[in-house]
Amino acid sequence: MRLMVNGTPHEVDASPGDRLLDVIRGPLGLTGTKEACGVGECGACTVLVDGRAVVSCLTLAVRVSGEVTTVEGVAEAAPGLCRAFAEEGGFQCGFCTPGQVVAAYGGADPSGNICRCTGYAGILRARESACS
């Protein structure tokens, strides 16, 4: 299958049941996107498809026809956003951070991403700082 990820076209050998998360982390080697819950509730695996936030653990790779943006793509396109997360204390353990950063870049509501460490204040400050 053909997949456009972070502006680069990829030919990927994917089975009909392969999740987008597994294709991103496996054949494409982009390990910034994390799996936590595996059932679409935590947001750690959030990527953008045509600018819309989706949980990649529930998205079948073969159903994706648009441009996929991962945290690696966001880091390249919006380094100021990533810097704001560091400067504003928008992470502690860092596990949810890729999904938080991607969701922020896509303008998604931060309540869709669960953080067990920070209490969200730093995350919200980072989003506000990067947008101002």
MIDREN-543623 format. One record per atom (N, C-alpha, C, CB): residue in one letter; atom name; z, y, x; residue number from 1. Coordinates in steps of 0.02 Angstrom, whole numbers, plus 32768, in hexadecimal, padded with zeros to 4 digits. Last residue first. Glycine has a CB too. Example, Ala and Ser with C-alpha at 12.3 -4.5 7.8 and 13.67 -1.06 7.14 Angstrom:
MIDREN-543623
   sero   fivex     zz     yy     xx   drenza
      S       N   8162   7F90   8282        2
      S      CA   8165   7FCB   82AC        2
      S       C   818A   8002   8285        2
      S      CB   811E   7FE2   82C0        2
      A       N   8186   7EE4   8294        1
      A      CA   8186   7F1F   8267        1
      A       C   8186   7F5B   8294        1
      A      CB   81C4   7F20   8235        1
END
This chain:
MIDREN-543623
   sero   fivex     zz     yy     xx   drenza
      S       N   8420   8634   801F      132
      S      CA   8425   867D   8020      132
      S       C   8403   869B   805C      132
      S      CB   846E   8691   801F      132
      C       N   8418   85AC   802B      131
      C      CA   83ED   85CC   7FF9      131
      C       C   83EF   8617   7FFB      131
      C      CB   8400   85B4   7FB4      131
      A       N   8476   858A   8088      130
      A      CA   8430   857E   8098      130
      A       C   8401   85A1   8068      130
      A      CB   8422   8533   8098      130
      S       N   84EC   85AB   8042      129
      S      CA   84DB   85CD   8081      129
      S       C   8491   85C6   8091      129
      S      CB   8505   85B0   80BA      129
      E       N   84E8   854E   7FD9      128
      E      CA   84E7   8596   7FCB      128
      E       C   84D1   85BC   8009      128
      E      CB   852C   85AE   7FB4      128
      R       N   84F1   84D5   8020      127
      R      CA   84B8   84E2   7FF3      127
      R       C   84B1   852D   7FE6      127
      R      CB   84C0   84BD   7FB0      127
      A       N   856D   84E9   805F      126
      A      CA   8530   84DF   8086      126
      A       C   84F2   84ED   805D      126
      A      CB   852C   8497   80A2      126
      R       N   85C4   84F1   7FF2      125
      R      CA   85BC   852B   801E      125
      R       C   857C   8525   8047      125
      R      CB   85F9   8531   804E      125
      L       N   85B5   846E   7FC1      124
      L      CA   85A0   84A7   7F98      124
      L       C   8597   84E6   7FC1      124
      L      CB   85D2   84B2   7F60      124
      I       N   85EC   8429   802E      123
      I      CA   85A8   841B   8018      123
      I       C   858D   8456   7FEF      123
      I      CB   85A5   83DA   7FEF      123
      G       N   866E   8459   8030      122
      G      CA   8642   8466   8069      122
      G       C   85F9   845B   8057      122
      G      CB   8655   843B   80A3      122
      A       N   869B   8426   7FB3      121
      A      CA   869D   846E   7FC1      121
      A       C   866D   847F   7FFA      121
      A      CB   86E4   8484   7FD3      121
      Y       N   869E   8398   7FA3      120
      Y      CA   8663   83BE   7F8E      120
      Y       C   8663   8408   7FA1      120
      Y      CB   865D   83BA   7F46      120
      G       N   86F6   8341   7FDA      119
      G      CA   870E   8368   7FA1      119
      G       C   86DA   839A   7F89      119
      G      CB   874E   838C   7FB3      119
      T       N   86D0   82ED   8044      118
      T      CA   86D6   8335   804E      118
      T       C   86F6   835B   8015      118
      T      CB   8694   8351   805A      118
      C       N   86CB   825D   8025      117
      C      CA   86F3   827A   805B      117
      C       C   8701   82C4   8055      117
      C      CB   86D1   826D   809B      117
      R       N   8672   8225   7FCE      116
      R      CA   86B7   820C   7FCB      116
      R       C   86E5   8230   7FFC      116
      R      CB   86B9   81C1   7FD9      116
      C       N   85F9   8264   7F69      115
      C      CA   8616   8269   7FAC      115
      C       C   865F   8254   7FA6      115
      C      CB   8610   82B3   7FC9      115
      I       N   8568   8245   7F0C      114
      I      CA   85AF   823A   7F14      114
      I       C   85C3   823F   7F5D      114
      I      CB   85C3   81F5   7EF8      114
      N       N   84F6   82A5   7EBB      113
      N      CA   8504   8286   7EFC      113
      N       C   854F   8281   7F06      113
      N      CB   84E3   82AE   7F35      113
      G       N   84E8   82ED   7E49      112
      G      CA   84C9   82AB   7E4B      112
      G       C   84D4   8286   7E8B      112
      G      CB   847F   82B1   7E3F      112
      S       N   8518   836A   7E5C      111
      S      CA   8545   833A   7E3C      111
      S       C   8527   82F4   7E3A      111
      S      CB   8555   8351   7DF6      111
      P       N   84B7   83C0   7E8D      110
      P      CA   84DF   839A   7EBD      110
      P       C   850D   8366   7E9E      110
      P      CB   8509   83C9   7EE6      110
      D       N   8418   83C1   7E47      109
      D      CA   845E   83CC   7E39      109
      D       C   8488   83A2   7E69      109
      D      CB   846F   83BC   7DEF      109
      A       N   8392   83E8   7EB9      108
      A      CA   83B3   83BD   7E88      108
      A       C   83FD   83CF   7E81      108
      A      CB   83AC   8373   7E9C      108
      G       N   8343   8429   7F15      107
      G      CA   8360   8451   7EDF      107
      G       C   8383   8428   7EAA      107
      G      CB   832B   847A   7EBF      107
      G       N   8316   83E7   7F83      106
      G      CA   82EE   83E0   7F46      106
      G       C   8309   8408   7F0C      106
      G      CB   82E9   8399   7F33      106
      Y       N   837E   8403   7FDA      105
      Y      CA   833B   841B   7FEA      105
      Y       C   830E   841A   7FAC      105
      Y      CB   831B   83F0   8022      105
      A       N   83E5   83BB   7F9C      104
      A      CA   83E9   8404   7FA2      104
      A       C   83A4   8422   7FAE      104
      A      CB   8419   8418   7FDB      104
      A       N   83B5   8338   7FAD      103
      A      CA   83BF   8353   7F69      103
      A       C   83C2   839F   7F6B      103
      A      CB   83FF   8337   7F49      103
      V       N   83BA   8331   8039      102
      V      CA   837A   832A   8015      102
      V       C   837F   8347   7FCF      102
      V      CB   8364   82E0   8012      102
      V       N   8444   833F   804E      101
      V      CA   8415   836F   806C      101
      V       C   83D2   836C   8047      101
      V      CB   840B   8360   80B7      101
      Q       N   8477   82CF   800A      100
      Q      CA   848D   8313   7FF7      100
      Q       C   845B   8347   8010      100
      Q      CB   84D3   8321   8014      100
      G       N   843D   8267   8051       99
      G      CA   842D   8270   800A       99
      G       C   843F   82B5   7FF1       99
      G      CB   8450   823C   7FE0       99
      P       N   847A   827C   80D0       98
      P      CA   8431   827E   80C8       98
      P       C   841C   828A   807F       98
      P      CB   8412   823E   80E1       98
      T       N   850A   8274   80AF       97
      T      CA   84E9   82B2   80C4       97
      T       C   849E   82B1   80BC       97
      T      CB   84FA   82C0   810B       97
      C       N   8551   8204   8098       96
      C      CA   852D   8221   805E       96
      C       C   8501   825C   8072       96
      C      CB   855F   8236   8029       96
      F       N   8584   81EE   8119       95
      F      CA   855C   81BB   80F8       95
      F       C   8534   81D7   80BE       95
      F      CB   8588   8183   80E0       95
      G       N   85D7   8247   815A       94
      G      CA   8590   824F   8161       94
      G       C   8565   821E   813A       94
      G      CB   857E   824A   81A7       94
      C       N   865E   825C   815A       93
      C      CA   8646   821D   8177       93
      C       C   85FA   821E   8181       93
      C      CB   8659   81E1   814A       93
      Q       N   8641   82EE   8139       92
      Q      CA   8677   82D3   8162       92
      Q       C   865E   8291   8181       92
      Q      CB   86B9   82C7   8138       92
      F       N   85EA   8386   8113       91
      F      CA   85ED   833E   811C       91
      F       C   862C   832B   8142       91
      F      CB   85AE   8323   8140       91
      G       N   85E6   840F   8112       90
      G      CA   85C9   83EB   80D9       90
      G       C   85C6   83A0   80E2       90
      G      CB   8585   8405   80CC       90
      G       N   8616   8479   8160       89
      G      CA   8640   843D   8154       89
      G       C   8628   8415   8119       89
      G      CB   8687   8451   8149       89
      E       N   85BF   84DD   817D       88
      E      CA   85EB   84E7   8143       88
      E       C   8617   84AB   8134       88
      E      CB   85C1   84F7   8107       88
      E       N   8573   84AF   81EA       87
      E      CA   859D   84EB   81F1       87
      E       C   85CF   84F4   81B9       87
      E      CB   8571   8527   81F4       87
      A       N   8530   843E   81B5       86
      A      CA   855D   8438   81EF       86
      A       C   858D   8473   81F2       86
      A      CB   8534   8434   822F       86
      F       N   84E8   8476   814C       85
      F      CA   8516   843F   813E       85
      F       C   8547   8437   8177       85
      F      CB   84EF   83FE   8132       85
      A       N   849B   84D3   8193       84
      A      CA   84CD   84EC   8164       84
      A       C   84FF   84B4   8153       84
      A      CB   84AC   8506   8124       84
      R       N   8443   847F   81D6       83
      R      CA   8474   84A6   81FD       83
      R       C   84AC   84BF   81D0       83
      R      CB   8451   84E1   8220       83
      C       N   83F6   8455   816B       82
      C      CA   841E   8424   8190       82
      C       C   8454   8447   81B9       82
      C      CB   83F1   83FA   81BF       82
      L       N   83BC   84D0   814A       81
      L      CA   83E4   84AD   8119       81
      L       C   8411   847A   813C       81
      L      CB   83B7   8489   80E5       81
      G       N   8373   84EE   81BD       80
      G      CA   83AA   8519   81A9       80
      G       C   83D8   84F9   8176       80
      G      CB   838F   855A   818D       80
      P       N   830A   8493   81BF       79
      P      CA   8341   8489   81ED       79
      P       C   837E   84B5   81DC       79
      P      CB   832A   8498   8234       79
      A       N   82A1   8460   815F       78
      A      CA   82D7   8490   8150       78
      A       C   8312   8486   817E       78
      A      CB   82ED   8489   8107       78
      A       N   8244   8406   8192       77
      A      CA   822C   843D   8168       77
      A       C   8262   8474   815E       77
      A      CB   8216   8424   8125       77
      E       N   8291   83A9   81DA       76
      E      CA   8259   83CC   81FB       76
      E       C   8245   840B   81D4       76
      E      CB   821C   839E   8202       76
      A       N   82EA   837F   817B       75
      A      CA   8304   8399   81BA       75
      A       C   82CE   83C0   81E0       75
      A      CB   831F   8360   81E7       75
      V       N   8293   834B   811C       74
      V      CA   82B8   8388   810C       74
      V       C   82D2   83A8   814C       74
      V      CB   82F3   8378   80DD       74
      G       N   8268   82D9   815F       73
      G      CA   8237   830D   814D       73
      G       C   8259   834F   813D       73
      G      CB   820E   82F6   8112       73
      E       N   82E0   8294   8166       72
      E      CA   82BD   82A6   81A4       72
      E       C   828A   82DD   8198       72
      E      CB   829B   8268   81C3       72
      V       N   82FB   827C   80E1       71
      V      CA   8326   82AB   8105       71
      V       C   8306   82BF   8147       71
      V      CB   836B   828D   8111       71
      T       N   8254   8275   8098       70
      T      CA   8295   8259   80AA       70
      T       C   82BF   828E   80CE       70
      T      CB   828C   821A   80D8       70
      T       N   81E0   8280   801B       69
      T      CA   8202   82A8   804F       69
      T       C   8247   8289   805A       69
      T      CB   8207   82F4   803B       69
      V       N   8146   8245   7FE6       68
      V      CA   818D   8236   7FEF       68
      V       C   81A8   8261   8028       68
      V      CB   8197   81EA   7FFF       68
      E       N   80CA   826D   7F73       67
      E      CA   80E5   827C   7FB5       67
      E       C   8130   826E   7FB7       67
      E      CB   80D7   82C5   7FC9       67
      G       N   80A2   81E7   7EFD       66
      G      CA   80A6   822C   7F16       66
      G       C   80C1   8230   7F5C       66
      G      CB   80D1   8255   7EE9       66
      S       N   80AD   8169   7ECF       65
      S      CA   8069   8181   7EDF       65
      S       C   8069   81C7   7EFD       65
      S      CB   803E   8180   7EA1       65
      V       N   810C   80DD   7EC0       64
      V      CA   810C   8120   7EDA       64
      V       C   80C5   8134   7EED       64
      V      CB   813B   8127   7F17       64
      R       N   810F   8059   7E9F       63
      R      CA   8107   8089   7E68       63
      R       C   8103   80D1   7E7E       63
      R      CB   8140   8081   7E37       63
      V       N   812C   8013   7F10       62
      V      CA   80E7   800F   7EF6       62
      V       C   80DB   803E   7EBD       62
      V      CB   80D8   7FC8   7EE0       62
      A       N   81B6   8027   7F1F       61
      A      CA   8187   8048   7F4C       61
      A       C   8141   8049   7F30       61
      A      CB   8187   8026   7F90       61
      L       N   8220   8049   7E9A       60
      L      CA   81F4   8018   7EB9       60
      L       C   81BF   803C   7EE2       60
      L      CB   81D3   7FEA   7E83       60
      T       N   82BE   808C   7EA3       59
      T      CA   8277   809D   7E9C       59
      T       C   824E   8068   7EBF       59
      T      CB   8268   80E2   7EB9       59
      L       N   8342   807D   7EBD       58
      L      CA   832A   8065   7E7C       58
      L       C   82DF   806F   7E71       58
      L      CB   8350   8087   7E45       58
      C       N   8356   80B5   7F37       57
      C      CA   836D   8071   7F2F       57
      C       C   8357   8053   7EEC       57
      C      CB   83B9   806E   7F34       57
      S       N   8330   8139   7F31       56
      S      CA   82FF   810A   7F4C       56
      S       C   8315   80C1   7F46       56
      S      CB   82F1   8119   7F94       56
      V       N   833E   81A6   7EB2       55
      V      CA   8366   8178   7EDA       55
      V       C   8338   8140   7EF0       55
      V      CB   83A4   815C   7EB1       55
      V       N   82EC   8245   7EC0       54
      V      CA   82F1   8201   7EA3       54
      V       C   831E   81D7   7ED0       54
      V      CB   82A9   81E0   7E9D       54
      A       N   82BF   82EB   7EA3       53
      A      CA   82F0   82BD   7EBF       53
      A       C   82F0   827B   7E9A       53
      A      CB   8336   82DD   7EBD       53
      R       N   821B   8326   7EBA       52
      R      CA   824F   8313   7E89       52
      R       C   827D   82DF   7EA9       52
      R      CB   822F   82F6   7E48       52
      G       N   81B4   833A   7F13       51
      G      CA   81E6   836F   7F0A       51
      G       C   821E   835F   7EDA       51
      G      CB   81C4   83AB   7EF4       51
      D       N   816F   82C2   7F14       50
      D      CA   814E   82FD   7EFA       50
      D       C   8181   8334   7EE8       50
      D      CB   8124   82EC   7EBC       50
      V       N   8206   8282   7F25       49
      V      CA   81C2   826B   7F18       49
      V       C   81A0   82A4   7EF3       49
      V      CB   81C1   8228   7EEE       49
      L       N   828A   8284   7F99       48
      L      CA   8262   82AA   7F69       48
      L       C   821E   8287   7F62       48
      L      CB   8259   82F3   7F81       48
      V       N   831B   821A   7F98       47
      V      CA   82E0   8235   7FB8       47
      V       C   82BC   825F   7F84       47
      V      CB   82B1   81FB   7FD5       47
      T       N   83BE   81D7   7FA3       46
      T      CA   8391   8208   7F84       46
      T       C   8358   821C   7FB2       46
      T      CB   83B7   8245   7F6D       46
      C       N   8421   817E   7FC2       45
      C      CA   83DC   816C   7FD4       45
      C       C   83A9   819D   7FB8       45
      C      CB   83CD   8126   7FBC       45
      A       N   8496   81AE   7F8C       44
      A      CA   848F   81AC   7FD5       44
      A       C   8447   81A0   7FEB       44
      A      CB   84BC   8176   7FF2       44
      G       N   84AC   81AA   7F02       43
      G      CA   847F   81DD   7F1C       43
      G       C   8476   81DC   7F68       43
      G      CB   8496   821F   7F09       43
      C       N   84F6   8152   7EB1       42
      C      CA   8519   817D   7EE1       42
      C       C   84ED   81B4   7EFF       42
      C      CB   8534   8153   7F19       42
      E       N   84AF   8101   7E57       41
      E      CA   84E4   812C   7E3D       41
      E       C   84FF   815E   7E6F       41
      E      CB   851C   8103   7E25       41
      G       N   8453   809C   7E76       40
      G      CA   843B   80DD   7E5F       40
      G       C   8470   810D   7E47       40
      G      CB   840C   80D4   7E2A       40
      V       N   8481   8029   7EAF       39
      V      CA   8474   8027   7E67       39
      V       C   8463   806C   7E4B       39
      V      CB   84B0   800B   7E43       39
      G       N   84A8   8033   7F33       38
      G      CA   8471   8006   7F23       38
      G       C   8460   8001   7ED9       38
      G      CB   8482   7FC2   7F3B       38
      C       N   850C   807F   7F72       37
      C      CA   851D   8056   7F38       37
      C       C   84E7   8023   7F26       37
      C      CB   8529   8084   7EFC       37
      A       N   84C2   809C   7FF3       36
      A      CA   850A   8095   7FEA       36
      A       C   8516   8066   7FAF       36
      A      CB   852C   80DA   7FDF       36
      E       N   8449   80B3   806C       35
      E      CA   845B   808F   802F       35
      E       C   84A6   8089   802C       35
      E      CB   8439   8049   802D       35
      K       N   83F9   8148   80AD       34
      K      CA   842E   8115   80AD       34
      K       C   8433   80F2   8069       34
      K      CB   8472   8134   80BE       34
      T       N   8382   818B   8117       33
      T      CA   8392   817D   80D1       33
      T       C   83C1   8141   80CF       33
      T      CB   8351   816E   80A7       33
      G       N   836D   817C   81A0       32
      G      CA   8399   81B0   8187       32
      G       C   83AE   81A6   8140       32
      G      CB   8378   81F3   818E       32
      T       N   8310   8122   81D1       31
      T      CA   8352   8109   81BE       31
      T       C   8383   813E   81A7       31
      T      CB   836E   80E4   81F7       31
      L       N   8277   80FA   81CD       30
      L      CA   829A   8139   81C0       30
      L       C   82DF   8127   81A5       30
      L      CB   8272   8166   818D       30
      G       N   821F   808E   81DE       29
      G      CA   8251   809C   8211       29
      G       C   8276   80DE   8209       29
      G      CB   8231   809B   8252       29
      L       N   81BF   8058   818D       28
      L      CA   81B4   809D   81A5       28
      L       C   81E7   80B2   81D9       28
      L      CB   81B7   80CD   816A       28
      P       N   81F0   7FD5   8173       27
      P      CA   81B0   7FDF   8196       27
      P       C   81A6   8026   81B0       27
      P      CB   8179   7FCF   8167       27
      G       N   8285   800A   814A       26
      G      CA   8269   7FD1   816E       26
      G       C   822A   7FE1   8193       26
      G      CB   825D   7F99   813E       26
      R       N   829F   8082   8107       25
      R      CA   82CA   806E   813F       25
      R       C   82AB   8037   8169       25
      R      CB   830E   8058   8125       25
      I       N   8234   8085   80AA       24
      I      CA   8243   80BF   80D5       24
      I       C   826B   80AA   8112       24
      I      CB   826B   80F5   80AD       24
      V       N   8242   8008   806E       23
      V      CA   8204   8019   8091       23
      V       C   8210   8053   80C1       23
      V      CB   81CC   802A   805F       23
      D       N   82C1   8013   8034       22
      D      CA   82B4   7FE0   8066       22
      D       C   8275   7FED   808E       22
      D      CB   82B0   7F9C   8045       22
      L       N   82AC   807F   7FD9       21
      L      CA   82DF   8082   800D       21
      L       C   82D1   8051   8046       21
      L      CB   8325   8075   7FF0       21
      L       N   8251   8049   7F7F       20
      L      CA   823C   807F   7FAB       20
      L       C   826C   8085   7FE5       20
      L      CB   8237   80C1   7F84       20
      R       N   825A   7F96   7F75       19
      R      CA   8273   7FD9   7F64       19
      R       C   8258   800C   7F96       19
      R      CB   82C0   7FDA   7F61       19
      D       N   81E7   7F1A   7F48       18
      D      CA   8207   7F40   7F7E       18
      D       C   821B   7F86   7F67       18
      D      CB   81D8   7F45   7FBA       18
      G       N   81A0   7ECF   7EEB       17
      G      CA   81E6   7EDC   7EDE       17
      G       C   820A   7F04   7F14       17
      G      CB   8208   7E9C   7ED5       17
      P       N   811D   7EC1   7F20       16
      P      CA   8127   7EE5   7EE1       16
      P       C   8170   7EF6   7ED3       16
      P      CB   810C   7EBD   7EA8       16
      S       N   8127   7EE0   7FD3       15
      S      CA   8124   7EB3   7F99       15
      S       C   8132   7EDA   7F5A       15
      S      CB   8157   7E78   7FA0       15
      A       N   80C7   7F37   804A       14
      A      CA   8101   7F35   801E       14
      A       C   80F4   7F05   7FE5       14
      A      CB   8111   7F7B   8003       14
      D       N   8091   7F75   80D6       13
      D      CA   808E   7F34   80B5       13
      D       C   80CD   7F2C   808B       13
      D      CB   8087   7EFA   80EA       13
      V       N   804C   8016   80DB       12
      V      CA   8088   7FED   80DD       12
      V       C   807C   7FAC   80B8       12
      V      CB   80C5   8012   80BF       12
      E       N   800B   809D   8129       11
      E      CA   7FF7   805E   8109       11
      E       C   8031   802F   8112       11
      E      CB   7FB3   8041   8128       11
      H       N   802F   8148   8112       10
      H      CA   8042   8108   812F       10
      H       C   8023   80CF   8107       10
      H      CB   808F   8100   8132       10
      P       N   8018   81F5   8138        9
      P      CA   8005   81BA   8112        9
      P       C   8017   817A   8138        9
      P      CB   7FB9   81BB   8103        9
      T       N   8093   8273   813E        8
      T      CA   806B   8243   8165        8
      T       C   8058   8208   813A        8
      T      CB   8090   822D   81A4        8
      G       N   80EB   82C2   80F9        7
      G      CA   80AB   82DF   810C        7
      G       C   807D   82B0   8133        7
      G      CB   80B6   831B   8134        7
      N       N   8155   826D   80DC        6
      N      CA   8160   82A7   8108        6
      N       C   811E   82C2   8124        6
      N      CB   818D   8294   8141        6
      V       N   80E7   81F3   80AE        5
      V      CA   812D   8201   80BC        5
      V       C   8132   8239   80EF        5
      V      CB   8152   81C1   80D4        5
      M       N   8082   81A1   8044        4
      M      CA   8085   81E0   8068        4
      M       C   80CE   81F2   8070        4
      M      CB   805C   8219   8043        4
      L       N   8045   80FE   8049        3
      L      CA   807E   8128   8038        3
      L       C   807B   8167   8063        3
      L      CB   80C1   8102   8041        3
      R       N   7FE9   8074   8010        2
      R      CA   7FE7   80B4   8033        2
      R       C   8021   80E0   801A        2
      R      CB   7FA2   80D8   8029        2
      M       N   8000   7FC5   802A        1
      M      CA   8000   8000   8000        1
      M       C   8000   803E   802C        1
      M      CB   803C   8000   7FD0        1
END
